[in-house]
Amino acid sequence: MISDLARLIDIVHREKNIPRDSVIEVVEAAMEAAARKAFGQERDIEAQYNEELGEVQLFEFKTVVADNEIENEELEIEIVEARELDPECEPGDSLGMIIDLEDLGRIAAQTAKQVIIQKIRDAEREMTFNEFRDRKGELITGIVRRFEKGNIIVDLGRAEAILPRREQVLTETYRQGDRIQAYVLDINRASRSSQVVLSRTHPGLLMKLFELEVPEIYEGIVRIEACAREPGHRAKIAVSSVDPDVDPVGACVGLKGSRVQAVVQELRGEAIDIIPFHPDPARFIVHAIAPASVTRVYIDEHTHCMELIVPDDQLSKAIGRRGQNVRLAAQLTGWRIDIYSETRHSELNDQAYSELERIGGLDDETIETLVRHGFRSAKELGDAEAFEISSILDVDEADAVALIEAADTVLEQLILEEAERKRQAAELVEDLPPEADE
C-alpha cells in the first residue's frame, strides 16, 4: 500500500511537472530543517527517503570518542554508550542513530510543511527559468488569466507570465480567457511572482510577427534592417533583400496585402509602412518620410542631423499627425530630422545670407557651406566651437577663432540695430494722436 507521503510526491511530480527526484530532495530538506528546529541547529542530522516504506527516515550522526573525552555532546558520543548501539564501533567512527519522527512535535511539523511549500515554489521558478531562458526575444501565446493592479497575468500552460501596464498598448483591451500573443521581453530568475515578462509595445513584436508571416524573412532572404513603432497607432519597418530578384517590400506586403494585413490584424489595426532600406542615408530618409515627397536633403555629419526640404503642400504630410511621421522616420533611420517647406527654407536662407554677408572675409561659397551645416545666423556662428568651424571650412583654428569673433561683433551690431528699431517704433506710437471719443 502506497503511503500518503509517496502519493503526495507523485501528485506534485505530475501536477507541477517537477522531477520526482527533486520533489524527494525538497521533502528531505524540509524534514532536516524541522529536525534541527526541534533538536538544535548544531546537530548533524540527515533525512533519507525510503522508497520501500514510502516515508522519510531521520538519522543523527555523532562521532565516537573515548570515555570522559566528550567536548560537544550534540556531536560526540562516548564509546561505552556507542557500543550499546553498535558493538563493533571504535573511537573516531561516525555513528548514525534513527530519530523517532513522533519526537518532532507540532511546531517542527509545521516548519516542515512551510519549507516544503517554499522549496516547491523555488523548484517551480527554477524550472520556469530553465524552460523560458532561451525564449527571450521570441513570440509566445497564452490566455489572459487575471488582472493585478493594471498588470495582466497570462497563462502559458506550464507557467504564468506578466504583461506589465507599461508594456501594454493603450488602445487594446482584454478580458479573462482571451488569447494573447506577446513578445518575451525578459526572464527574471529572482522574481517571487511571474518570471516571464511580456510586451505588446516592443518593436521586436512587430519584427517577429513579420518573420511569422513572411517565409522570406524566416529563411533569411529578406532582412528587417530597422523598425520603429508608436504602439497602437503606426509603425515603420525597413527591409532589404539579399537576392536581387526578390522585392523585399512586395514579399512583406504579400498577395493583395495578405501578409501585412495579418500583422495589422494581430496588432489590432496598427498602421504599418513598409520601406525599402538603402545604405545611403539620404536615400533612406527619403523612403522613410513617405508618403511625403522630398525635394532636397542636407546632411550634417557632425551633428548627425538631416534637413529635409519638401514642397509647401507636402509639409503637413511629411510631419504627420502630431509629428508622428517625422518621429517614426527619425527612430527608423537614427538621424535627427528637421523639415522645412520650400518657402520657409528660402526665407531662412535669405535671412542667413543677409546676416552672414556682414561678416568680413566670407564669400558666397563659404556662406553656402555654413548654411548647409546649419549656421543660419551670426549668433549660431558666434556660439560655434573653433574646431567645428575649422573642420567644416577646412581652415586652421586661428582663422576659425577670428571668424567666430567677427560673428560676435556683427551680432552686437544687430542687437543695437534691433534696439534702435524698437525705440523708434515706441516713439512713433507716442506721437500718434489719441483716438476721438465716440
C-alpha positions as CSV (number, residue, x, y, z in Angstrom):
1,M,0.0,0.0,0.0
2,I,1.4,3.4,-1.0
3,S,1.8,5.8,1.9
4,D,0.3,9.3,2.0
5,L,3.8,10.8,1.5
6,A,4.5,8.7,-1.5
7,R,1.2,9.6,-3.0
8,L,1.8,13.3,-2.3
9,I,5.2,13.1,-4.0
10,D,3.7,11.5,-7.1
11,I,0.9,14.2,-7.2
12,V,3.4,17.1,-7.0
13,H,5.6,15.4,-9.6
14,R,2.7,15.1,-12.1
15,E,0.8,18.3,-11.5
16,K,3.8,20.7,-11.0
17,N,5.9,18.9,-13.6
18,I,8.8,18.8,-11.2
19,P,11.2,15.8,-11.5
20,R,10.4,13.2,-8.8
21,D,14.0,13.2,-7.5
22,S,13.7,17.0,-7.0
23,V,10.4,16.6,-5.0
24,I,12.1,13.9,-2.8
25,E,15.1,16.3,-2.2
26,V,12.6,19.0,-1.2
27,V,10.9,16.7,1.3
28,E,14.3,15.6,2.7
29,A,15.5,19.2,3.1
30,A,12.2,20.1,4.9
31,M,12.5,17.2,7.3
32,E,16.1,18.1,8.1
33,A,15.1,21.7,8.8
34,A,12.2,20.6,11.1
35,A,14.5,18.2,13.0
36,R,17.1,21.0,13.5
37,K,14.4,23.3,14.7
38,A,13.3,20.7,17.2
39,F,16.6,19.3,18.4
40,G,19.1,22.1,17.8
41,Q,20.9,23.7,14.8
42,E,24.3,22.3,15.6
43,R,23.3,18.6,15.4
44,D,24.5,16.5,12.4
45,I,21.1,15.4,11.1
46,E,20.3,13.8,7.8
47,A,17.0,12.9,6.2
48,Q,16.6,10.0,3.7
49,Y,13.5,9.0,1.8
50,N,12.9,5.2,2.0
51,E,11.3,4.1,-1.3
52,E,10.2,0.8,0.1
53,L,8.5,2.2,3.1
54,G,7.3,5.4,1.4
55,E,8.4,7.6,4.2
56,V,11.3,9.8,5.3
57,Q,13.7,8.5,7.9
58,L,15.8,10.8,10.1
59,F,19.3,10.0,11.2
60,E,21.5,11.8,13.7
61,F,25.3,11.3,13.4
62,K,27.8,11.5,16.2
63,T,31.5,10.9,16.4
64,V,32.6,8.1,18.8
65,V,35.1,9.3,21.4
66,A,36.9,7.7,24.3
67,D,35.2,7.8,27.7
68,N,35.3,11.1,29.5
69,E,36.6,12.9,26.4
70,I,33.4,14.5,25.1
71,E,33.7,18.2,24.2
72,N,30.4,18.6,22.4
73,E,27.5,16.4,23.5
74,E,25.5,17.2,20.4
75,L,28.2,15.9,18.0
76,E,30.0,13.3,20.1
77,I,29.2,10.1,22.0
78,E,31.2,8.1,24.5
79,I,32.4,4.7,23.3
80,V,30.6,2.8,26.1
81,E,27.2,4.3,25.1
82,A,28.0,3.9,21.4
83,R,28.8,0.1,21.7
84,E,25.3,-0.4,23.2
85,L,24.1,0.6,19.7
86,D,26.9,-0.9,17.7
87,P,29.3,-3.3,19.5
88,E,31.9,-3.1,16.8
89,C,32.4,0.7,16.7
90,E,35.7,2.3,17.6
91,P,36.8,5.9,18.6
92,G,36.7,8.1,15.6
93,D,33.9,6.3,13.9
94,S,30.7,8.1,12.9
95,L,27.6,6.5,14.4
96,G,24.2,7.0,12.9
97,M,21.1,6.8,15.1
98,I,17.5,6.8,13.9
99,I,15.3,9.7,15.2
100,D,11.7,8.9,16.0
101,L,9.5,11.2,13.9
102,E,7.0,11.4,16.7
103,D,9.6,13.3,18.7
104,L,9.5,16.3,16.3
105,G,6.3,17.8,17.6
106,R,3.6,20.0,16.1
107,I,5.8,23.2,15.6
108,A,8.5,21.2,13.8
109,A,5.9,19.5,11.6
110,Q,4.5,23.0,10.7
111,T,8.1,24.1,9.8
112,A,8.5,21.1,7.6
113,K,5.2,22.0,5.8
114,Q,6.3,25.6,5.2
115,V,9.7,24.5,3.9
116,I,8.2,22.0,1.5
117,I,5.8,24.7,0.1
118,Q,8.7,27.2,-0.3
119,K,11.1,24.6,-1.8
120,I,8.4,23.5,-4.3
121,R,7.9,27.1,-5.3
122,D,11.6,27.6,-5.7
123,A,11.8,24.4,-7.8
124,E,8.9,25.7,-10.0
125,R,10.7,29.0,-10.5
126,E,13.9,27.3,-11.4
127,M,12.0,25.1,-13.9
128,T,10.2,28.1,-15.4
129,F,13.6,29.9,-15.8
130,N,15.2,26.9,-17.4
131,E,12.3,26.4,-19.8
132,F,12.0,30.0,-20.9
133,R,15.5,31.4,-20.6
134,D,16.2,30.5,-24.3
135,R,12.9,32.0,-25.5
136,K,13.8,35.6,-24.7
137,G,13.1,37.7,-27.8
138,E,10.5,35.2,-29.2
139,L,6.8,35.3,-29.7
140,I,4.6,33.4,-27.2
141,T,0.9,32.8,-27.0
142,G,-1.1,32.5,-23.8
143,I,-4.5,33.0,-22.2
144,V,-5.4,36.1,-20.1
145,R,-5.9,34.6,-16.7
146,R,-6.5,37.6,-14.3
147,F,-5.7,41.3,-13.7
148,E,-3.5,42.6,-10.9
149,K,-3.0,46.3,-10.3
150,G,-3.2,47.1,-14.0
151,N,-0.9,44.2,-15.0
152,I,-2.2,41.2,-17.0
153,I,-1.3,37.7,-15.8
154,V,-1.1,35.4,-18.7
155,D,-1.3,31.6,-18.5
156,L,1.4,30.0,-20.7
157,G,0.4,26.4,-19.8
158,R,3.2,25.3,-17.5
159,A,3.9,28.8,-16.1
160,E,2.4,32.2,-15.7
161,A,3.7,35.4,-17.3
162,I,3.1,39.0,-16.6
163,L,2.3,41.7,-19.1
164,P,3.1,44.9,-17.1
165,R,1.0,48.0,-17.6
166,R,3.9,49.9,-19.2
167,E,4.2,47.2,-21.9
168,Q,0.5,47.3,-22.8
169,V,-0.9,49.1,-25.8
170,L,-3.3,51.8,-24.5
171,T,-5.8,51.1,-27.3
172,E,-6.0,47.4,-26.6
173,T,-8.4,45.8,-24.1
174,Y,-8.6,42.2,-22.9
175,R,-11.0,40.1,-21.0
176,Q,-10.4,37.0,-18.9
177,G,-10.0,34.0,-21.2
178,D,-8.8,36.0,-24.3
179,R,-6.0,34.6,-26.3
180,I,-2.9,36.9,-26.3
181,Q,0.3,36.9,-28.4
182,A,3.2,38.8,-27.0
183,Y,7.0,39.3,-27.2
184,V,9.1,37.7,-24.4
185,L,10.8,40.8,-23.0
186,D,12.7,39.3,-20.1
187,I,13.1,36.2,-17.9
188,N,13.6,37.2,-14.3
189,R,15.2,34.4,-12.2
190,A,14.9,36.2,-8.9
191,S,11.3,37.2,-9.1
192,R,8.9,35.9,-6.5
193,S,5.9,36.3,-8.8
194,S,5.7,35.7,-12.6
195,Q,9.2,35.3,-14.0
196,V,8.3,35.7,-17.7
197,V,7.8,39.4,-18.6
198,L,5.9,40.0,-21.8
199,S,5.5,43.1,-24.0
200,R,2.9,44.2,-26.6
201,T,4.7,47.5,-27.3
202,H,8.3,46.4,-28.1
203,P,9.4,46.8,-31.8
204,G,10.5,43.1,-31.6
205,L,6.9,42.1,-31.6
206,L,6.3,43.6,-35.0
207,M,9.5,42.1,-36.3
208,K,8.6,38.6,-35.1
209,L,5.1,38.8,-36.5
210,F,6.6,39.6,-39.9
211,E,9.0,36.7,-39.5
212,L,6.0,34.5,-38.8
213,E,4.0,35.7,-41.8
214,V,6.8,36.2,-44.4
215,P,8.7,33.0,-45.2
216,E,11.5,35.0,-47.0
217,I,12.3,36.7,-43.7
218,Y,12.4,33.4,-41.8
219,E,14.7,32.0,-44.5
220,G,17.0,35.0,-44.4
221,I,16.4,36.2,-47.9
222,V,14.6,39.3,-46.8
223,R,16.1,41.1,-43.8
224,I,14.5,43.6,-41.4
225,E,17.0,46.4,-41.1
226,A,15.2,48.7,-38.7
227,C,11.8,49.1,-37.0
228,A,10.0,51.9,-35.2
229,R,6.6,51.9,-33.5
230,E,4.1,54.1,-31.8
231,P,2.2,51.2,-30.4
232,G,-1.5,51.1,-31.3
233,H,-1.2,53.8,-33.9
234,R,1.5,53.5,-36.6
235,A,4.8,51.7,-37.3
236,K,7.5,51.8,-39.9
237,I,9.7,48.9,-40.9
238,A,12.7,49.0,-43.2
239,V,13.5,45.8,-45.2
240,S,16.2,44.7,-47.7
241,S,16.8,41.6,-49.8
242,V,20.0,39.6,-50.3
243,D,18.5,38.3,-53.5
244,P,18.2,41.0,-56.3
245,D,15.3,39.0,-57.8
246,V,13.2,39.3,-54.6
247,D,11.4,42.5,-53.9
248,P,11.6,42.9,-50.1
249,V,8.6,45.3,-49.8
250,G,6.5,43.1,-52.1
251,A,7.4,40.0,-50.1
252,C,6.3,41.7,-46.8
253,V,3.0,43.0,-48.3
254,G,2.0,39.7,-49.9
255,L,-0.6,38.9,-52.5
256,K,-3.3,41.6,-52.3
257,G,-1.7,42.7,-49.0
258,S,-2.5,39.4,-47.2
259,R,0.8,39.2,-45.2
260,V,0.9,42.7,-43.9
261,Q,-2.9,42.6,-43.1
262,A,-2.3,39.5,-41.0
263,V,0.2,41.5,-39.0
264,V,-2.1,44.6,-38.8
265,Q,-4.9,42.4,-37.5
266,E,-2.7,40.9,-34.8
267,L,-1.7,44.4,-33.7
268,R,-5.4,45.5,-33.6
269,G,-5.3,47.9,-36.6
270,E,-1.9,49.5,-36.1
271,A,-1.0,51.1,-39.5
272,I,2.3,49.8,-40.9
273,D,4.6,51.5,-43.5
274,I,7.0,49.0,-45.2
275,I,10.0,50.9,-46.5
276,P,12.9,49.7,-48.7
277,F,16.2,50.1,-46.9
278,H,19.1,51.9,-48.6
279,P,22.7,52.2,-47.3
280,D,22.8,55.8,-48.4
281,P,21.3,57.8,-45.5
282,A,19.8,60.5,-47.8
283,R,18.0,57.9,-50.0
284,F,16.9,56.0,-46.9
285,I,15.4,59.1,-45.3
286,V,13.5,59.9,-48.5
287,H,11.9,56.5,-48.3
288,A,11.3,56.8,-44.6
289,I,9.5,60.1,-44.7
290,A,6.9,58.6,-47.2
291,P,4.2,59.2,-48.2
292,A,5.5,62.8,-48.4
293,S,7.9,63.7,-51.3
294,V,11.2,65.4,-50.7
295,T,12.9,67.9,-53.0
296,R,16.3,68.3,-51.2
297,V,18.2,66.7,-48.3
298,Y,21.1,68.3,-46.4
299,I,23.2,66.1,-44.2
300,D,25.3,67.3,-41.2
301,E,27.6,64.5,-40.2
302,H,28.9,66.5,-37.2
303,T,25.5,66.8,-35.5
304,H,24.1,63.6,-37.1
305,C,21.2,65.7,-38.4
306,M,19.3,65.8,-41.7
307,E,17.4,68.8,-43.1
308,L,14.6,67.9,-45.5
309,I,13.1,70.4,-47.9
310,V,9.6,69.5,-49.0
311,P,7.1,71.2,-51.3
312,D,4.8,73.6,-49.4
313,D,1.8,71.3,-49.9
314,Q,3.7,68.3,-48.6
315,L,4.8,69.8,-45.2
316,S,1.8,68.6,-43.1
317,K,2.1,65.2,-44.7
318,A,5.8,64.9,-44.0
319,I,5.4,65.9,-40.4
320,G,2.3,63.7,-39.9
321,R,-0.4,63.9,-37.3
322,R,1.1,65.4,-34.1
323,G,4.5,64.9,-35.6
324,Q,4.1,61.1,-35.8
325,N,5.5,60.6,-39.3
326,V,8.7,62.5,-38.8
327,R,9.2,61.0,-35.3
328,L,9.0,57.5,-36.7
329,A,11.3,58.3,-39.6
330,A,13.8,59.6,-37.1
331,Q,13.6,56.5,-35.0
332,L,13.9,54.3,-38.1
333,T,16.9,56.0,-39.6
334,G,18.7,57.0,-36.3
335,W,19.1,60.6,-37.6
336,R,17.7,63.8,-36.2
337,I,15.4,65.3,-38.8
338,D,14.4,68.9,-39.4
339,I,11.7,69.5,-42.0
340,Y,11.1,72.8,-43.8
341,S,8.8,73.8,-46.6
342,E,10.5,75.3,-49.7
343,T,9.1,78.8,-48.9
344,R,10.2,78.7,-45.2
345,H,13.6,77.3,-46.3
346,S,14.0,80.2,-48.7
347,E,13.1,82.7,-46.0
348,L,15.6,81.3,-43.6
349,N,18.3,81.2,-46.2
350,D,17.7,84.8,-47.2
351,Q,17.9,85.8,-43.5
352,A,21.0,83.8,-43.1
353,Y,22.8,85.3,-46.1
354,S,21.8,88.8,-45.0
355,E,23.5,88.3,-41.6
356,L,26.5,86.2,-42.7
357,E,27.3,88.6,-45.6
358,R,28.0,91.3,-43.0
359,I,30.9,89.2,-41.6
360,G,34.1,90.2,-43.4
361,G,36.0,87.6,-45.3
362,L,33.1,85.3,-46.2
363,D,32.4,84.7,-49.9
364,D,29.2,83.2,-51.3
365,E,30.7,79.7,-51.4
366,T,31.8,79.8,-47.7
367,I,28.4,81.2,-46.7
368,E,26.6,78.4,-48.6
369,T,28.8,75.8,-46.8
370,L,28.0,77.3,-43.4
371,V,24.2,77.5,-44.1
372,R,24.3,73.9,-45.3
373,H,25.8,72.9,-42.0
374,G,23.1,74.7,-40.0
375,F,24.7,78.1,-39.3
376,R,21.9,80.5,-40.3
377,S,22.7,83.5,-38.2
378,A,25.6,85.4,-36.7
379,K,24.5,84.1,-33.3
380,E,24.8,80.5,-34.3
381,L,28.2,81.1,-35.8
382,G,29.3,83.0,-32.7
383,D,28.3,80.2,-30.5
384,A,30.2,77.6,-32.5
385,E,33.4,75.9,-31.4
386,A,36.6,76.8,-33.3
387,F,37.5,73.1,-34.1
388,E,34.0,72.7,-35.6
389,I,34.3,75.7,-37.9
390,S,37.9,74.7,-38.7
391,S,36.7,71.2,-39.8
392,I,33.7,72.5,-41.8
393,L,35.6,75.2,-43.7
394,D,39.0,73.4,-43.8
395,V,40.8,76.3,-42.2
396,D,43.2,76.4,-39.3
397,E,41.8,77.1,-35.8
398,A,43.3,80.6,-35.6
399,D,41.2,81.6,-38.7
400,A,38.2,79.9,-37.2
401,V,38.6,81.9,-33.9
402,A,38.9,85.1,-35.9
403,L,35.7,84.2,-37.8
404,I,33.8,83.5,-34.6
405,E,34.9,86.8,-33.1
406,A,33.8,88.6,-36.2
407,A,30.4,86.9,-35.9
408,D,30.2,88.1,-32.3
409,T,30.9,91.7,-33.4
410,V,28.2,91.5,-36.1
411,L,25.8,90.1,-33.5
412,E,26.4,93.1,-31.2
413,Q,25.6,95.4,-34.1
414,L,22.4,93.5,-34.9
415,I,21.3,93.7,-31.3
416,L,21.9,97.5,-31.2
417,E,20.0,97.9,-34.5
418,E,17.1,95.9,-33.2
419,A,17.0,98.0,-30.0
420,E,17.1,101.2,-32.1
421,R,14.2,100.0,-34.2
422,K,12.1,99.2,-31.1
423,R,12.9,102.7,-29.7
424,Q,11.8,104.4,-32.9
425,A,8.6,102.3,-33.0
426,A,7.8,103.2,-29.4
427,E,8.3,107.0,-30.2
428,L,6.1,106.6,-33.2
429,V,3.3,105.2,-31.1
430,E,3.7,108.0,-28.5
431,D,3.4,110.6,-31.3
432,L,0.1,109.2,-32.6
433,P,-3.0,111.5,-31.7
434,P,-5.4,110.0,-29.2
435,E,-8.5,108.4,-30.6
436,A,-11.6,110.6,-30.5
437,D,-14.3,109.7,-28.1
438,E,-17.3,108.1,-29.7
